[in-house]
Amino acid sequence: MSTILELRERRAAAWAKAKSFLDTSRDENGLISTENAAIYDRMEKEIVASGEQIQRLERQAAIDAEMSAPTSTPIMNTPQRQVVDSKPGRASAEYKTAFWNMMRAQRGSFEVSNALQIGSQEAGGFLVPDEYERTLVEGLAEENMFRKLAHIIQTSSGDKKIPVVASKGTAAWVDEAAQIPESDDSFGQVTLGAHKLATMIRVSEELLNDSVFNVEAYITKEFTRRIGAKEEEAFFVGDGAGKPTGLLHATNGAQIGNTTSSQTAITWDDVIELFYSLAAPYRTKAVFITNDATVKILRKLKDSTGNYLWAPSIKEGTPGTILNRPLYTSVYMPIVGTGAKPILYGDLSHYWVADRQGRVFKRLNELFASTGQVGYLATQRVDGRLVLPEAVKALKMASPPSA
């Protein structure tokens, strides 16, 4: 870990050196020569490479910790003493064992069928074990950056109706003995449903028959990768038709905080306008969200005193910052261009994600039998929407003037 810390310190020092070089290389017009620009690009490339090396070392440390963990747990109970599983239903060890035996098609006992009855679905398939479902949710959070910032709720059935204050009452000065005017709050309602998201995984029969192959780990990884990516896309650009309503939705998404004067460029003033377009109470937990291409633009912006807006992180697990607020990236944020919304800024805890309890797996034995494969159908029901539009603001690029 000390190596990672040293790399972070060196990266921070290299960034400071690069900024200083860029500052001292400008001419009286604020421009730099082609030669100096090439030098700065090489310095920036080395900084980016250092960040990638830090990420590799962090992954290596995580794998080392996993590999050095005990492969078995010590026997704590008295020999020949029956241990009663205290966890009920889908959380029990019996259900977990029966579920994965079914996924591997290791059938033939009444115990397997009886145990799985508590998790059967009318439409076919079986609910995943409780502990495994938590693993899936954790995996989705790792794959999907949005889930780390949003507000996650669990629903059992039906739509979830969320009351929202549309307008607030006010106080008023009144004369002695005068009638006090009425001023009531008005309430609206946001409804979260349960849109179906599904994926199919195919595994060869040879792998399933191989005792070394970990079907649980493989399905977890594939489910996380596919569902996580599709969820994040919908949370940003979903239109609400059979999927969540994204933050970039024209009417039910983030409010416009500022519109740039240019169709293709972002200035420091634009970022400042966006920052203060968000009400102060939301700024305490607000974050910036953009894509990597826009980050490159933001990293070169300076304030009126010559300080860079973007500051690299020197603390493990902490993102870089813009105006002292965390900066996150997503491939589903639009690039800078005419009429686009390349930057979001706000408190994403006001974006609610509703997970319908019970993800379902179904084994398909016959569909791919001719190719010697077994299919696994995984489904999840989820919805999401920004319940308080004023909590998130968008920077919108200027549109061409109307003819």
N, C-alpha and C positions, 0 to 999 in steps of 0.2 A: 504493500500500500504506500510505503514511503516513495517508491519509484513513481507512482501515479501522482503523488503530491508534488514531487520535484518537477515532473512534466507540466503540471498545471502552473507552477510558479514560473517555469521557463517560458510557457506559452504566454502568460500574462506579461512577462518582461519583453518578449518578442513583439507583442502587440503594441506595447508602449513605444518600443523602438520604431515600429512601422509608422505609428501615428506621428512621431517626432520627425521621421524622415519625410513624410508627406507634407508636413507643415513647413519644413525648411526648404523644400524643393519647389515651392510655388513661386512664380514670377510676380511682377507687379499687377498682372491681370488675374491672379489667382489660379493660373494654369500651370501644369507641369509638363516637362518635355517627354517625348516618346521614350527616351532612354530611361528616365527616372520612373516613368509609369511602368515599364517592364520590370524594373528593380522592385518597385512596390508590389507588383503582382506576384513576383517570386516570394517576397516576404509573406504576403498574405497566404500564398499556397502552402508555405511551410507551417504557418499557424494552423491552417485547416488540417494539414497532415498530422500535426501534433495532437489535435483534438481527436482524430480518428485513432491514433495510437493509444490515447488515453482510454477510449471506448473499448479497444481490443483488450487492453490490460484489465479493465474492469470486468469484462466478460470472462477473461481467463481466471481472475480471482474468484468469480462466482462459480465457475466450473470446478476449480480446485477445491472450494469449500464443499461443493456437492459430492465430489469424488472421495473426499476424506471423511465424509459423514459415515457413521456406522451402518453396515449393511443389514443388521438385524437388531432387534431389541432384546434386552436381557429377560430371562424368565423370572417373573416376580411372584407367581403363584405357587402354592404348595403342589408337589407332584401328585398326579392322579386326582386332583381336585377340579371339579367341573367349574369353568368360568362362565357365568351367565352374562350374555350381551345385554347391557342396560339401555342401549340405544334402540328406540322403537322405529317401526316402519321403514322408510327408505334410508334412514341413517344407520340401520343395523348392519353388522358385518355379514349376516346371512344373506341379506338382500344384495349387498355389494358383490359377494361371491357369486350368487346366482345370476346377477345381471351380466357379469363379464363371462361367465360360463356360457350364457345364452349368446352373447356376442361372438364367442368363439365356436358356437354350435356344439358345445360339450353337453349334450342332453342325455336323457335316459333315466333320470330319477324323479320321483314325485316331489322330492324336496325342492328341486329347482323350480318346477312349475308352481308349487304352492307358494313359495317365497315371492315369486314375481307377481302374484295376483294383486298385491297391494300397490303395484306401480303400473298396472295395465291401463291402456287408453282405449276408448271406444273406437277410435279411428285406426287402431293398430299401433304397435310399437310399445316401448316401455319408458317410463320416466327414469332419468338417470339418478343414481344414488345421491343422497344429500351431500355427502362430503365431496363427491366428484363434481357436483353442480357448483359448489363453492370454488373448486379448482378452475372450472370453466369461467366463472365470473372473474376470478383473479387474472386468468389468462387473457380475457377480453380487455381488462383494464390495462394490461401491459401492452397488448397489441394496438389498442385504441386509446390514443392520448386524450380523447374527448371525455371518456368515462372518469378520468382522474379529476376533472374540473367540474363536471356536471353534478346535479343532484339526482341520485338513484333511488327509486322507490320500487317496492314489490307489490304486485297485484295478484289476486287469486282468480278472479273471473270478472267479466263485464268491463264496462268503461270506467275510468277513474275521472271523476269530476272535481276540478280544483277551483275553488272560489278565489277571485282576484278583485282587489279594490280598484275600480275604474276611476273614481274621483273621490277626493277627500273633502269633508266638511271643514269650514273655517269658523273662527270666532269673530265677533264684531263689537265695536264700541256702541253702547246704547245709553240713552238718557235715563235719569232716575224715573222709575215706575213705567218706563216705556216697554213695549212688547219686545221680547227677545226673538230675533228672526230664526227661522228653522234653517239648518244647514246640515243635511244628512250625507253620509257616505253613500256612494252608489257602487254596486257590485256587479262584476261580470263573471264569466265562467269559462274555463278552459277544459276541454275534454281530451283525455288520453285514452287511446284504444289499445289494440294489441295486433299490430301488423305481423304477418308471418314471413319469416326469413328462413330459407332452407338451403341446404347443400347436400350433395351426394358424394360419398367417398368410396372408392373401389380398392379392394385389397386382394391379392392373389391367394388362392387356397394354400399354396406352398408356404407362404409367410405365416398364415394363420396356424398351420400345423407345426410350425417351428416354435418350440418352447422358448427360444431365446428372444423371439420378436415380441416386443411390448406393444400389444394392440391398444391398450389404454393410453399410453403416452403418445402414440402416433395419431389416434383419433383426436385427442386433446389438442395437439399441435395444429392439425389441419383445421379443426373446428375454429380454433382461436384465430388463425390466420385469415380464413375466408370470411367468417362472420364479423370479426373485428374490423376488417377493411371496409366491408359493405355498410356496417353500422356507421362508421365515422364519415363515410361519404354522404349518407343520408342526413346525419346530424348537421352537416354544413349545407348541402345543396338539395335536400329532399323537398319535394313539392307537396307532401301530405297526402298524395293519392296512392294508397296502398303501402305507404312508407312514412317514416317520421317527417315532420316539417322542419327544414333546416334553418340555421341562423341567417343564411343569405336569402331566404324567401322574401319576395318583394313586399308582401303585406303583413305576414305573420312572423317575420324575422326581426333582426336587429334594426333599430332606427338609424337613420343617416345622421352621423355626428358632424361631418364636414365634407364638403365637396371641393376638390382641388381646382385650381385655376388652369392647370395644364391637363391635357388628355393623356400624356405619356410620362410625366415626371412628378415625383413627390418631394416636397421641400420640408425643412425643419418647421416652418410655420404651420404647414398642414398637420404635422404630427401633434404640435402643441394645441391646435384647434380641436383635434380629435380628443386629446387627453382631457381638456377642460369642457368638452361637450357632455361628458359623463358627470352626473351629479356626484358631489363629494362623498356621500355615504357608500356609493358603489365602488369608488376608487380604492377603498381600503383593501379589497380583495380582487381588484381587477387585474386582468392579464391581457397582453397583446397576442394575437394569433395571425399568422401570415404564412406564406410559403417560402422556400429557400431562396428563390429568385428575388423576392422582395427584401429578404433579410440582407442580401448583398447590397441593395440600395440603401437600406437603413443604416448599415454599418459605416457608410461614408458620410452620413449627415452630421453636421455640427450645430451646436447652439450659438447664440450671439457672442459668447465668450471664447469660442474656438474649441469647446469640449465636445467629444463625440457623444452622440445620443446612446449608442449601443455600448454596453460594458460586458466583457466576457466574464463567465463565472470561474471562480477559483475554488469553489467548494463543490465537493462530489455530490452528484445528484441534484444540483441546482441549475436552472436554465440561466442564460444570459438575460440582461435586462435592458429595457428602453425607458428612460425617465424613471429609473428605479422600480419599474414594474416588470414582472417576468415575461419573457417572450417565448412562445411556443410556435411550432411549425406543423403544417399539415399539407400533404400533397393535394388535398381537395380544395384548398383556398385558391382563388383565381390569381393570375399574374397581372401585373400592372398593364392597363390598356384602357381604351376609351370606354367609359361607362361602367367599368368593373369595380368591385369592392375588394381590393387586395388586402385590407387590414381590418381586423375586428378588435375592439377594445371594450372590455367590460367584465362583469362578475358573472361567470358561467354557472354559478350555483343556482341561478334563476332559470337555467335550462333544465327541465325535468325529463329524466329518462325512466320510463315505466317498463319494468321487466315482468312479464307474466310468469309466475312460478311454474317450474316443471318443464325443462327441456326434454325433448323426446327423441330417442334413437329407435330406428327400425332396421332390422337385418333383412336384406333382400337376397334370398338364396337362389332363385330361379332366373332372375333377370339377366345375369351375366354368366350363367352356368356354362354356356357354350365356349366361353373364353377362359374358363378355369378361375373365375374371380367371384368375389362376394361383395355385394354393395351394402353400404351403410347410409341410411337417410337420416340426417340430423335436422331438426326444426327448432326454431325459437320464436317466441312472440314478443315483440318490443315496440314501443312507440316513444316519441320524444317531441318536445315543443318548448319554445321560449315562453314562459308564462308571464314574464314581465318585460316587455320590449324595451322599456327605458333603461334597463340594466345593462344592455349591450349596445354599443354604437359602432357604426361602420364608416370607414373612410371610402368615399366614392370618387372615382376619377371623373373628370369633366366629360361631358358629351359634346359632340360637334354642334355648332350653332345651327338652328333650324333655318332652312332656306326661306 
